[in-house]
Amino acid sequence: MLVVRPAGPADLHHLLELAILSGPGFTSLPEDADVLSDRLEVSAASFAGRLGPEAAWYTLMLEDGDTGDIDGVGSVKATVGLNRPFFSFRVVNNTVQSPSLNVKLNHQTLVLVNECTGWTEVGSLFLKADRRKGGAGRLLSQSRYMLIGAQPDLFADNVLAELRGVFTPDGYCPFWDHVAHKFFPMDFDDADRMTGSTDKQFILDLAPRHPIYIDLLPEPARAVIGKVHPQGVPAMALLESEGFRPNGLVDIFDAGPTVACGRDNIRTVRDARVLTARIEKEVEVDLPSLVSTDSVAAFRAVRARVLVDGDLARMTPDVAAALKIKDGAVVRVKS
Ligand SMILES: CC(C)(COP(=O)(O)OP(=O)(O)OC[C@H]1O[C@@H](n2cnc3c(N)ncnc32)[C@H](O)[C@@H]1OP(=O)(O)O)[C@@H](O)C(=O)NCCC(=O)NCCSC(=O)CCC(=O)O
C-alpha cells in the first residue's frame, strides 16, 4: 500500500534522488545535499511543532509500504513572504481611450508585486515517472490538504501554488531569455538557486521598477505568460479539481502562473469527514477513499477501501497499520 508520511533527516538520500530526477527549473527541489538536508531538518521540526508558522515547512514522502521504496514528494509551507519577500509579476490591464479619435485600447502590463505575504504554499509535487497515471499523484497532492485540514489554524486563510512556466525540451525558456534575463544577467539556474537560498535582495536590486508593456515583448515571450510547463499540466489539473484558480500573478523568471484558493474552500479540506476508526477483519466497499490521521505530528495518509458508516470508518487491519492507528482513533476520510 502506498503511504504518505512526514519526511525527516533519514530521507536525504531519497530526496536527493527525487531532486535529480526532477531536473533543473524545479526551484524547490535543488540538487544540493546541504540545502535538502536543512529542509529535512525543518520538516522534522515542523511536524514536531517546534517551528512557528513563519518557518514551518512540512515535507511529505510517498512510500511504498511493501517495498520501502520512496516514489514521490510533496510539501506545504505554512507561510511565504514573512522572512523573505515573495515577488511576482501581476498582469495588470490598463484601458486608454481617446473619444475624439474614437480609439480605445487595452494594454496589459507586468508589474512587480509582493502580494502574498503570509499565505500558505503547496508545492514540490514530484512523482517518479513510472508511478504516474495510476492515482499516486492525486494521493500525494491531496494528502497535503488532509494535513491542512487536520489542524487548519497552523495554516493561512489563503493557499497558493506556483506552476512551472514553459521550457522547451532543450531547456530554452522564452520568458527568461527575452525578458527576465535582461534584468538578471546570469544563468536561469543561478537565479533560480539564489531565489531559494538567499534573502532575495538581488531581486529587489535588479527587478524592473516600472510596468513592462506586454505588447512590446517578442511574440515567443508573450505567448508563454501565465502558461504552464507541459509536464505541469497534470499538477494544474489536480489543483483545479480542488478549486484553485489563477490569481493574475506570474513568476518573474519563467512567467508560470500562480493559482490560489481559500483554505476552507479547498475541496479536500472542506469535504473530508472526521470519523472514528473501527478495525474489522473484512470490509465490503466498492471504491477506495482518501484516509488520513487527524494529527499533524503523527500524519499519515493512504487511499484504501474504508466503509463510512455513520460516524465510523470501518477499515481492515492493514489500513490501520499503514496509518499506524488503533481501533477508536480519530481519522479523516474523503470519499
Ligand atoms: C504532478 C504529478 C505528481 C501528478 O501525478 P500524475 O502524473 O500521476 O497525475 P495523473 O493522475 O496522471 O493526472 C492528474 C490529473 O491530471 C489530468 N491530466 C493529466 N494530463 C493531462 C493533460 N495533458 N490535460 C488535461 N488533464 C490532464 C489527469 O486526467 C488527472 O485527473 P483525473 O484524476 O481527474 O483523471 C506528476 O505529473 C509529476 O511528478 N510531474 C512532474 C513534476 C511536476 O511538474 N510537478 C508539478 C510542479 S508544480 C508544483 O509543485 C506546485 C503544484 C502543487 O504542488 O500542487
The ligand as an SDF file (V2000), in Angstrom:
LIG
                    3D

 55 57  0  0  0  0  0  0  0  0999 V2000
    2.2870   16.2810  -10.7110 C   0  0  0  0  0  0  0  0  0  0  0  0
    2.3470   14.7690  -10.6980 C   0  0  0  0  0  0  0  0  0  0  0  0
    2.7840   14.3010   -9.3300 C   0  0  0  0  0  0  0  0  0  0  0  0
    0.9030   14.2300  -10.9400 C   0  0  0  0  0  0  0  0  0  0  0  0
    0.9130   12.8300  -10.9910 O   0  0  0  0  0  0  0  0  0  0  0  0
    0.3440   12.0270  -12.2470 P   0  0  0  0  0  0  0  0  0  0  0  0
    1.0890   12.4620  -13.4620 O   0  0  0  0  0  0  0  0  0  0  0  0
    0.3480   10.5900  -11.9000 O   0  0  0  0  0  0  0  0  0  0  0  0
   -1.1120   12.5590  -12.3270 O   0  0  0  0  0  0  0  0  0  0  0  0
   -2.2830   11.9500  -13.1960 P   0  0  0  0  0  0  0  0  0  0  0  0
   -3.0950   11.1250  -12.2600 O   0  0  0  0  0  0  0  0  0  0  0  0
   -1.7830   11.2990  -14.4400 O   0  0  0  0  0  0  0  0  0  0  0  0
   -3.0390   13.2480  -13.6330 O   0  0  0  0  0  0  0  0  0  0  0  0
   -3.6220   14.0820  -12.6650 C   0  0  0  0  0  0  0  0  0  0  0  0
   -4.8510   14.6420  -13.2860 C   0  0  0  0  0  0  0  0  0  0  0  0
   -4.4630   15.4550  -14.4020 O   0  0  0  0  0  0  0  0  0  0  0  0
   -5.1760   15.0690  -15.5380 C   0  0  0  0  0  0  0  0  0  0  0  0
   -4.2980   15.2730  -16.7030 N   0  0  0  0  0  0  0  0  0  0  0  0
   -3.1510   14.6400  -16.9460 C   0  0  0  0  0  0  0  0  0  0  0  0
   -2.6120   15.0680  -18.0950 N   0  0  0  0  0  0  0  0  0  0  0  0
   -3.4560   15.9960  -18.6040 C   0  0  0  0  0  0  0  0  0  0  0  0
   -3.4760   16.7990  -19.7580 C   0  0  0  0  0  0  0  0  0  0  0  0
   -2.4900   16.7440  -20.6410 N   0  0  0  0  0  0  0  0  0  0  0  0
   -4.5130   17.6550  -19.9410 N   0  0  0  0  0  0  0  0  0  0  0  0
   -5.5190   17.7340  -19.0280 C   0  0  0  0  0  0  0  0  0  0  0  0
   -5.5480   16.9870  -17.8880 N   0  0  0  0  0  0  0  0  0  0  0  0
   -4.5500   16.1240  -17.6900 C   0  0  0  0  0  0  0  0  0  0  0  0
   -5.4890   13.6080  -15.3320 C   0  0  0  0  0  0  0  0  0  0  0  0
   -6.6250   13.2380  -16.0770 O   0  0  0  0  0  0  0  0  0  0  0  0
   -5.7530   13.5610  -13.8280 C   0  0  0  0  0  0  0  0  0  0  0  0
   -7.0640   13.9160  -13.4960 O   0  0  0  0  0  0  0  0  0  0  0  0
   -8.1460   12.7840  -13.0880 P   0  0  0  0  0  0  0  0  0  0  0  0
   -7.5770   12.0520  -11.9210 O   0  0  0  0  0  0  0  0  0  0  0  0
   -9.3630   13.5750  -12.7580 O   0  0  0  0  0  0  0  0  0  0  0  0
   -8.2900   11.9340  -14.3140 O   0  0  0  0  0  0  0  0  0  0  0  0
    3.2790   14.2260  -11.8110 C   0  0  0  0  0  0  0  0  0  0  0  0
    2.7210   14.5410  -13.0720 O   0  0  0  0  0  0  0  0  0  0  0  0
    4.6810   14.7730  -11.7650 C   0  0  0  0  0  0  0  0  0  0  0  0
    5.5150   14.3600  -10.9430 O   0  0  0  0  0  0  0  0  0  0  0  0
    5.0230   15.6590  -12.6950 N   0  0  0  0  0  0  0  0  0  0  0  0
    6.3760   16.1940  -12.8930 C   0  0  0  0  0  0  0  0  0  0  0  0
    6.7190   17.2190  -11.8550 C   0  0  0  0  0  0  0  0  0  0  0  0
    5.8260   18.4240  -11.8680 C   0  0  0  0  0  0  0  0  0  0  0  0
    5.6630   19.0560  -12.9310 O   0  0  0  0  0  0  0  0  0  0  0  0
    5.2870   18.7350  -10.7070 N   0  0  0  0  0  0  0  0  0  0  0  0
    4.4530   19.9080  -10.5080 C   0  0  0  0  0  0  0  0  0  0  0  0
    5.3450   21.0790  -10.1900 C   0  0  0  0  0  0  0  0  0  0  0  0
    4.4120   22.4920   -9.7000 S   0  0  0  0  0  0  0  0  0  0  0  0
    4.2120   22.3170   -8.0290 C   0  0  0  0  0  0  0  0  0  0  0  0
    4.8300   21.5470   -7.3800 O   0  0  0  0  0  0  0  0  0  0  0  0
    3.1120   23.1690   -7.4440 C   0  0  0  0  0  0  0  0  0  0  0  0
    1.7920   22.4720   -7.5680 C   0  0  0  0  0  0  0  0  0  0  0  0
    1.4660   21.5610   -6.4180 C   0  0  0  0  0  0  0  0  0  0  0  0
    2.2880   21.3950   -5.5160 O   0  0  0  0  0  0  0  0  0  0  0  0
    0.3210   21.0290   -6.3740 O   0  0  0  0  0  0  0  0  0  0  0  0
  1  2  1  0
  2  3  1  0
  2  4  1  0
  2 36  1  0
  4  5  1  0
  5  6  1  0
  6  7  2  0
  6  8  1  0
  6  9  1  0
  9 10  1  0
 10 11  2  0
 10 12  1  0
 10 13  1  0
 13 14  1  0
 14 15  1  0
 15 16  1  0
 15 30  1  0
 16 17  1  0
 17 18  1  0
 17 28  1  0
 18 19  1  0
 18 27  1  0
 19 20  2  0
 20 21  1  0
 21 22  1  0
 21 27  2  0
 22 23  1  0
 22 24  2  0
 24 25  1  0
 25 26  2  0
 26 27  1  0
 28 29  1  0
 28 30  1  0
 30 31  1  0
 31 32  1  0
 32 33  2  0
 32 34  1  0
 32 35  1  0
 36 37  1  0
 36 38  1  0
 38 39  2  0
 38 40  1  0
 40 41  1  0
 41 42  1  0
 42 43  1  0
 43 44  2  0
 43 45  1  0
 45 46  1  0
 46 47  1  0
 47 48  1  0
 48 49  1  0
 49 50  2  0
 49 51  1  0
 51 52  1  0
 52 53  1  0
 53 54  2  0
 53 55  1  0
M  END
$$$$
